[in-house]
Amino acid sequence: MDAVTGAFSYTGSVIAGELLARNRAVRTLTRSPPPAGHPLAGAVRVAPLDLDDEAALVRSLDGTEVLYNTFWIRFPRGGTTFEWAVAASARLFRAAAAAGVERIVHISVTRPSLASPYAYFRGKAAVDELVLAGPVPATVVRPSIVFGGRQEVLVNNIAWFLRHVPVFAVPLRACRVQPVHVDDVARIAVEEPEPGVVDAVGPETFTYRGMAEQVAAAVGSRARIVPLPERAVAELARAAGVVLRDTVVTPEELGALTASLLTSDAPARGTVRFSEWVGEQAGWLGRKYHSELALHWRR
Ligand SMILES: NC(=O)c1ccc[n+]([C@@H]2O[C@H](COP(=O)([O-])OP(=O)(O)OC[C@H]3O[C@@H](n4cnc5c(N)ncnc54)[C@H](OP(=O)(O)O)[C@@H]3O)[C@@H](O)[C@H]2O)c1
């Protein structure tokens, strides 16, 4: 029996699917029952993910061989801060040790650093250190921007904007991204046998503007893609968030993007090419806006 946090959410659902395809029994730790019609409903056992209750986490992990941990927050909101998310991750890892889990595969992000100006990347670095220093042998998988699968938020929402607005703003500062397909992330997570750190990045690197242009071409958008100073892009995103009742992109996320943190110097382990994938998604990509707040915060 393996355990996956968030098997009804994004990366976790693909990791769970990959494990089931390899005839592993899967239990998911999650805050919610499966959404109606979710393909994994009934295929995985469900246990609570109460990150404030270490004893409950031990019970949820009882009998687990490998824990695949996807838990993180995209941004702080209310009392849910990155400091809380680090402490919650520490509770999860302690609970895994107490439950006798044999191995942890932990999903992080490319280029985390305790010295990063971005709290997301500092928090990720702190959690990576915790899991690598803990008593349970651990593999840390570090993806860049993840794309693919119907539950993804980022590329879908770029496409949604490109379908609905006449002008799409991108940061003036040229920045690179190296998107990786969610299937590649799941395969690397499940196949990587060695403890330590492995970057999960795709085979192609683009400027962010180049990536947006490919999405625009794929969905037949006639929007003008306009480079603007980062602060102006952040302000437009904030205004769009008010209209959509969502957090579209935070100033921190824009900063990390323009600092090209979503890339790696390691050889690409992902094989799916964004440029080929995006051209085949016109039927659904960006037809419906995917709200981060609705998915993870208004439950
Ligand atoms: N998506 C990307 O482009 C990307 C890029 C680089 C790295 N990553 C990393 O990959 C991992 C998985 O990302 P993902 O996008 O696939 O995440 P996700 O599916 O949206 O969420 C993963 C897990 O975190 C829990 N979670 C999410 N928001 C939460 C909140 N506000 N409070 C409490 N729990 C919350 C979810 O709980 P439920 O099970 O209850 O839904 C789920 O178990 C994360 O560590 C992320 O940092 C993602």
PDBQT file of the ligand as one rigid body, heavy atoms in Angstrom, charges set to zero:
ROOT
HETATM    1  N1  LIG A 301       1.568  22.870 -10.382  1.00  0.00    +0.000 N 
HETATM    2  C1  LIG A 301       2.765  23.305 -10.742  1.00  0.00    +0.000 C 
HETATM    3  O1  LIG A 301       2.963  23.917 -11.808  1.00  0.00    +0.000 OA
HETATM    4  C2  LIG A 301       3.951  23.044  -9.847  1.00  0.00    +0.000 A 
HETATM    5  C3  LIG A 301       5.206  23.491 -10.260  1.00  0.00    +0.000 A 
HETATM    6  C4  LIG A 301       6.321  23.221  -9.454  1.00  0.00    +0.000 A 
HETATM    7  C5  LIG A 301       6.169  22.542  -8.262  1.00  0.00    +0.000 A 
HETATM    8  N2  LIG A 301       4.931  22.147  -7.869  1.00  0.00    +0.000 N 
HETATM    9  C6  LIG A 301       4.807  21.434  -6.606  1.00  0.00    +0.000 C 
HETATM   10  O2  LIG A 301       4.172  20.195  -6.839  1.00  0.00    +0.000 OA
HETATM   11  C7  LIG A 301       3.376  19.833  -5.706  1.00  0.00    +0.000 C 
HETATM   12  C8  LIG A 301       1.970  19.535  -6.163  1.00  0.00    +0.000 C 
HETATM   13  O3  LIG A 301       1.452  20.700  -6.798  1.00  0.00    +0.000 OA
HETATM   14  P1  LIG A 301      -0.005  20.678  -7.400  1.00  0.00    +0.000 P 
HETATM   15  O4  LIG A 301      -0.148  21.914  -8.208  1.00  0.00    +0.000 OA
HETATM   16  O5  LIG A 301      -0.258  19.373  -8.020  1.00  0.00    +0.000 OA
HETATM   17  O6  LIG A 301      -0.849  20.840  -6.052  1.00  0.00    +0.000 OA
HETATM   18  P2  LIG A 301      -2.369  20.523  -5.739  1.00  0.00    +0.000 P 
HETATM   19  O7  LIG A 301      -2.772  19.295  -6.410  1.00  0.00    +0.000 OA
HETATM   20  O8  LIG A 301      -3.107  21.738  -6.048  1.00  0.00    +0.000 OA
HETATM   21  O9  LIG A 301      -2.326  20.281  -4.147  1.00  0.00    +0.000 OA
HETATM   22  C9  LIG A 301      -1.448  19.318  -3.602  1.00  0.00    +0.000 C 
HETATM   23  C10 LIG A 301      -1.831  18.962  -2.193  1.00  0.00    +0.000 C 
HETATM   24  O10 LIG A 301      -1.790  20.112  -1.337  1.00  0.00    +0.000 OA
HETATM   25  C11 LIG A 301      -3.047  20.262  -0.669  1.00  0.00    +0.000 C 
HETATM   26  N3  LIG A 301      -3.368  21.701  -0.628  1.00  0.00    +0.000 N 
HETATM   27  C12 LIG A 301      -3.392  22.560  -1.671  1.00  0.00    +0.000 A 
HETATM   28  N4  LIG A 301      -3.746  23.798  -1.248  1.00  0.00    +0.000 NA
HETATM   29  C13 LIG A 301      -3.948  23.682   0.092  1.00  0.00    +0.000 A 
HETATM   30  C14 LIG A 301      -4.355  24.602   1.101  1.00  0.00    +0.000 A 
HETATM   31  N5  LIG A 301      -4.634  25.858   0.801  1.00  0.00    +0.000 N 
HETATM   32  N6  LIG A 301      -4.471  24.146   2.379  1.00  0.00    +0.000 NA
HETATM   33  C15 LIG A 301      -4.216  22.854   2.677  1.00  0.00    +0.000 A 
HETATM   34  N7  LIG A 301      -3.816  21.926   1.754  1.00  0.00    +0.000 NA
HETATM   35  C16 LIG A 301      -3.699  22.344   0.486  1.00  0.00    +0.000 A 
HETATM   36  C17 LIG A 301      -4.061  19.494  -1.501  1.00  0.00    +0.000 C 
HETATM   37  O11 LIG A 301      -5.095  19.041  -0.633  1.00  0.00    +0.000 OA
HETATM   38  P3  LIG A 301      -6.382  18.218  -1.167  1.00  0.00    +0.000 P 
HETATM   39  O12 LIG A 301      -5.956  16.796  -1.319  1.00  0.00    +0.000 OA
HETATM   40  O13 LIG A 301      -7.369  18.327  -0.083  1.00  0.00    +0.000 OA
HETATM   41  O14 LIG A 301      -6.785  18.823  -2.470  1.00  0.00    +0.000 OA
HETATM   42  C18 LIG A 301      -3.226  18.366  -2.052  1.00  0.00    +0.000 C 
HETATM   43  O15 LIG A 301      -3.163  17.317  -1.107  1.00  0.00    +0.000 OA
HETATM   44  C19 LIG A 301       3.452  21.000  -4.734  1.00  0.00    +0.000 C 
HETATM   45  O16 LIG A 301       4.443  20.710  -3.785  1.00  0.00    +0.000 OA
HETATM   46  C20 LIG A 301       3.911  22.165  -5.600  1.00  0.00    +0.000 C 
HETATM   47  O17 LIG A 301       4.651  23.100  -4.860  1.00  0.00    +0.000 OA
HETATM   48  C21 LIG A 301       3.803  22.372  -8.638  1.00  0.00    +0.000 A 
ENDROOT
TORSDOF 0
